[in-house]
Amino acid sequence: MKNIILLKNLNEEEQCKVLERALSETRVDFEINFAKKCVIVEGNSDMVAIARKVVSDNGFMII
């Protein structure tokens, strides 16, 4: 199942790279869409919770 995490302050490509590095250190299957300012997570609610924590820990605001 795909879940979308919308981000408020994803404004630069460099931020995407930082977030991608952080998420790649987890077992989460994800895709970052810079144009739509979101992270698409493939998996169950546990994977979404992990992704949300990583996103928050890296200073991004979830809408």
Phi and psi in radians as a Rosetta constraint file:
Dihedral C 1 N 2 CA 2 C 2 CIRCULARHARMONIC -1.640 0.35
Dihedral N 2 CA 2 C 2 N 3 CIRCULARHARMONIC 2.405 0.35
Dihedral C 2 N 3 CA 3 C 3 CIRCULARHARMONIC -2.232 0.35
Dihedral N 3 CA 3 C 3 N 4 CIRCULARHARMONIC 2.467 0.35
Dihedral C 3 N 4 CA 4 C 4 CIRCULARHARMONIC -1.960 0.35
Dihedral N 4 CA 4 C 4 N 5 CIRCULARHARMONIC 2.242 0.35
Dihedral C 4 N 5 CA 5 C 5 CIRCULARHARMONIC -1.920 0.35
Dihedral N 5 CA 5 C 5 N 6 CIRCULARHARMONIC 1.958 0.35
Dihedral C 5 N 6 CA 6 C 6 CIRCULARHARMONIC -1.480 0.35
Dihedral N 6 CA 6 C 6 N 7 CIRCULARHARMONIC 2.372 0.35
Dihedral C 6 N 7 CA 7 C 7 CIRCULARHARMONIC -1.993 0.35
Dihedral N 7 CA 7 C 7 N 8 CIRCULARHARMONIC 2.438 0.35
Dihedral C 7 N 8 CA 8 C 8 CIRCULARHARMONIC -1.469 0.35
Dihedral N 8 CA 8 C 8 N 9 CIRCULARHARMONIC -0.663 0.35
Dihedral C 8 N 9 CA 9 C 9 CIRCULARHARMONIC -2.071 0.35
Dihedral N 9 CA 9 C 9 N 10 CIRCULARHARMONIC 0.739 0.35
Dihedral C 9 N 10 CA 10 C 10 CIRCULARHARMONIC -1.666 0.35
Dihedral N 10 CA 10 C 10 N 11 CIRCULARHARMONIC 1.608 0.35
Dihedral C 10 N 11 CA 11 C 11 CIRCULARHARMONIC -1.976 0.35
Dihedral N 11 CA 11 C 11 N 12 CIRCULARHARMONIC -0.230 0.35
Dihedral C 11 N 12 CA 12 C 12 CIRCULARHARMONIC -2.351 0.35
Dihedral N 12 CA 12 C 12 N 13 CIRCULARHARMONIC 2.650 0.35
Dihedral C 12 N 13 CA 13 C 13 CIRCULARHARMONIC -1.052 0.35
Dihedral N 13 CA 13 C 13 N 14 CIRCULARHARMONIC -0.620 0.35
Dihedral C 13 N 14 CA 14 C 14 CIRCULARHARMONIC -1.087 0.35
Dihedral N 14 CA 14 C 14 N 15 CIRCULARHARMONIC -0.623 0.35
Dihedral C 14 N 15 CA 15 C 15 CIRCULARHARMONIC -1.115 0.35
Dihedral N 15 CA 15 C 15 N 16 CIRCULARHARMONIC -0.643 0.35
Dihedral C 15 N 16 CA 16 C 16 CIRCULARHARMONIC -1.070 0.35
Dihedral N 16 CA 16 C 16 N 17 CIRCULARHARMONIC -0.729 0.35
Dihedral C 16 N 17 CA 17 C 17 CIRCULARHARMONIC -1.146 0.35
Dihedral N 17 CA 17 C 17 N 18 CIRCULARHARMONIC -0.718 0.35
Dihedral C 17 N 18 CA 18 C 18 CIRCULARHARMONIC -1.084 0.35
Dihedral N 18 CA 18 C 18 N 19 CIRCULARHARMONIC -0.815 0.35
Dihedral C 18 N 19 CA 19 C 19 CIRCULARHARMONIC -1.146 0.35
Dihedral N 19 CA 19 C 19 N 20 CIRCULARHARMONIC -0.695 0.35
Dihedral C 19 N 20 CA 20 C 20 CIRCULARHARMONIC -1.097 0.35
Dihedral N 20 CA 20 C 20 N 21 CIRCULARHARMONIC -0.755 0.35
Dihedral C 20 N 21 CA 21 C 21 CIRCULARHARMONIC -1.063 0.35
Dihedral N 21 CA 21 C 21 N 22 CIRCULARHARMONIC -0.769 0.35
Dihedral C 21 N 22 CA 22 C 22 CIRCULARHARMONIC -1.141 0.35
Dihedral N 22 CA 22 C 22 N 23 CIRCULARHARMONIC -0.765 0.35
Dihedral C 22 N 23 CA 23 C 23 CIRCULARHARMONIC -1.234 0.35
Dihedral N 23 CA 23 C 23 N 24 CIRCULARHARMONIC -0.527 0.35
Dihedral C 23 N 24 CA 24 C 24 CIRCULARHARMONIC -1.217 0.35
Dihedral N 24 CA 24 C 24 N 25 CIRCULARHARMONIC -0.296 0.35
Dihedral C 24 N 25 CA 25 C 25 CIRCULARHARMONIC -1.409 0.35
Dihedral N 25 CA 25 C 25 N 26 CIRCULARHARMONIC -0.080 0.35
Dihedral C 25 N 26 CA 26 C 26 CIRCULARHARMONIC -1.821 0.35
Dihedral N 26 CA 26 C 26 N 27 CIRCULARHARMONIC -3.139 0.35
Dihedral C 26 N 27 CA 27 C 27 CIRCULARHARMONIC -1.696 0.35
Dihedral N 27 CA 27 C 27 N 28 CIRCULARHARMONIC 0.272 0.35
Dihedral C 27 N 28 CA 28 C 28 CIRCULARHARMONIC -1.334 0.35
Dihedral N 28 CA 28 C 28 N 29 CIRCULARHARMONIC 2.341 0.35
Dihedral C 28 N 29 CA 29 C 29 CIRCULARHARMONIC -1.579 0.35
Dihedral N 29 CA 29 C 29 N 30 CIRCULARHARMONIC 1.969 0.35
Dihedral C 29 N 30 CA 30 C 30 CIRCULARHARMONIC -2.431 0.35
Dihedral N 30 CA 30 C 30 N 31 CIRCULARHARMONIC 2.893 0.35
Dihedral C 30 N 31 CA 31 C 31 CIRCULARHARMONIC -2.513 0.35
Dihedral N 31 CA 31 C 31 N 32 CIRCULARHARMONIC 2.365 0.35
Dihedral C 31 N 32 CA 32 C 32 CIRCULARHARMONIC -1.814 0.35
Dihedral N 32 CA 32 C 32 N 33 CIRCULARHARMONIC 2.214 0.35
Dihedral C 32 N 33 CA 33 C 33 CIRCULARHARMONIC -1.927 0.35
Dihedral N 33 CA 33 C 33 N 34 CIRCULARHARMONIC 1.751 0.35
Dihedral C 33 N 34 CA 34 C 34 CIRCULARHARMONIC -1.144 0.35
Dihedral N 34 CA 34 C 34 N 35 CIRCULARHARMONIC -0.695 0.35
Dihedral C 34 N 35 CA 35 C 35 CIRCULARHARMONIC -1.086 0.35
Dihedral N 35 CA 35 C 35 N 36 CIRCULARHARMONIC -0.665 0.35
Dihedral C 35 N 36 CA 36 C 36 CIRCULARHARMONIC -1.706 0.35
Dihedral N 36 CA 36 C 36 N 37 CIRCULARHARMONIC 0.026 0.35
Dihedral C 36 N 37 CA 37 C 37 CIRCULARHARMONIC 0.914 0.35
Dihedral N 37 CA 37 C 37 N 38 CIRCULARHARMONIC 1.001 0.35
Dihedral C 37 N 38 CA 38 C 38 CIRCULARHARMONIC -2.604 0.35
Dihedral N 38 CA 38 C 38 N 39 CIRCULARHARMONIC 2.832 0.35
Dihedral C 38 N 39 CA 39 C 39 CIRCULARHARMONIC -2.030 0.35
Dihedral N 39 CA 39 C 39 N 40 CIRCULARHARMONIC 2.231 0.35
Dihedral C 39 N 40 CA 40 C 40 CIRCULARHARMONIC -1.787 0.35
Dihedral N 40 CA 40 C 40 N 41 CIRCULARHARMONIC 2.120 0.35
Dihedral C 40 N 41 CA 41 C 41 CIRCULARHARMONIC -1.940 0.35
Dihedral N 41 CA 41 C 41 N 42 CIRCULARHARMONIC 2.246 0.35
Dihedral C 41 N 42 CA 42 C 42 CIRCULARHARMONIC -1.733 0.35
Dihedral N 42 CA 42 C 42 N 43 CIRCULARHARMONIC 2.094 0.35
Dihedral C 42 N 43 CA 43 C 43 CIRCULARHARMONIC 2.532 0.35
Dihedral N 43 CA 43 C 43 N 44 CIRCULARHARMONIC -2.969 0.35
Dihedral C 43 N 44 CA 44 C 44 CIRCULARHARMONIC -1.486 0.35
Dihedral N 44 CA 44 C 44 N 45 CIRCULARHARMONIC -3.053 0.35
Dihedral C 44 N 45 CA 45 C 45 CIRCULARHARMONIC -1.131 0.35
Dihedral N 45 CA 45 C 45 N 46 CIRCULARHARMONIC -0.483 0.35
Dihedral C 45 N 46 CA 46 C 46 CIRCULARHARMONIC -1.132 0.35
Dihedral N 46 CA 46 C 46 N 47 CIRCULARHARMONIC -0.728 0.35
Dihedral C 46 N 47 CA 47 C 47 CIRCULARHARMONIC -1.140 0.35
Dihedral N 47 CA 47 C 47 N 48 CIRCULARHARMONIC -0.687 0.35
Dihedral C 47 N 48 CA 48 C 48 CIRCULARHARMONIC -1.137 0.35
Dihedral N 48 CA 48 C 48 N 49 CIRCULARHARMONIC -0.724 0.35
Dihedral C 48 N 49 CA 49 C 49 CIRCULARHARMONIC -1.093 0.35
Dihedral N 49 CA 49 C 49 N 50 CIRCULARHARMONIC -0.738 0.35
Dihedral C 49 N 50 CA 50 C 50 CIRCULARHARMONIC -1.090 0.35
Dihedral N 50 CA 50 C 50 N 51 CIRCULARHARMONIC -0.806 0.35
Dihedral C 50 N 51 CA 51 C 51 CIRCULARHARMONIC -1.090 0.35
Dihedral N 51 CA 51 C 51 N 52 CIRCULARHARMONIC -0.755 0.35
Dihedral C 51 N 52 CA 52 C 52 CIRCULARHARMONIC -1.070 0.35
Dihedral N 52 CA 52 C 52 N 53 CIRCULARHARMONIC -0.701 0.35
Dihedral C 52 N 53 CA 53 C 53 CIRCULARHARMONIC -1.133 0.35
Dihedral N 53 CA 53 C 53 N 54 CIRCULARHARMONIC -0.787 0.35
Dihedral C 53 N 54 CA 54 C 54 CIRCULARHARMONIC -1.097 0.35
Dihedral N 54 CA 54 C 54 N 55 CIRCULARHARMONIC -0.750 0.35
Dihedral C 54 N 55 CA 55 C 55 CIRCULARHARMONIC -1.055 0.35
Dihedral N 55 CA 55 C 55 N 56 CIRCULARHARMONIC -0.838 0.35
Dihedral C 55 N 56 CA 56 C 56 CIRCULARHARMONIC -1.129 0.35
Dihedral N 56 CA 56 C 56 N 57 CIRCULARHARMONIC -0.756 0.35
Dihedral C 56 N 57 CA 57 C 57 CIRCULARHARMONIC -1.095 0.35
Dihedral N 57 CA 57 C 57 N 58 CIRCULARHARMONIC -0.394 0.35
Dihedral C 57 N 58 CA 58 C 58 CIRCULARHARMONIC -1.678 0.35
Dihedral N 58 CA 58 C 58 N 59 CIRCULARHARMONIC 0.209 0.35
Dihedral C 58 N 59 CA 59 C 59 CIRCULARHARMONIC 1.533 0.35
Dihedral N 59 CA 59 C 59 N 60 CIRCULARHARMONIC 0.221 0.35
Dihedral C 59 N 60 CA 60 C 60 CIRCULARHARMONIC -1.670 0.35
Dihedral N 60 CA 60 C 60 N 61 CIRCULARHARMONIC 2.480 0.35
Dihedral C 60 N 61 CA 61 C 61 CIRCULARHARMONIC -1.648 0.35
Dihedral N 61 CA 61 C 61 N 62 CIRCULARHARMONIC 2.249 0.35
Dihedral C 61 N 62 CA 62 C 62 CIRCULARHARMONIC -1.600 0.35
Dihedral N 62 CA 62 C 62 N 63 CIRCULARHARMONIC 2.304 0.35
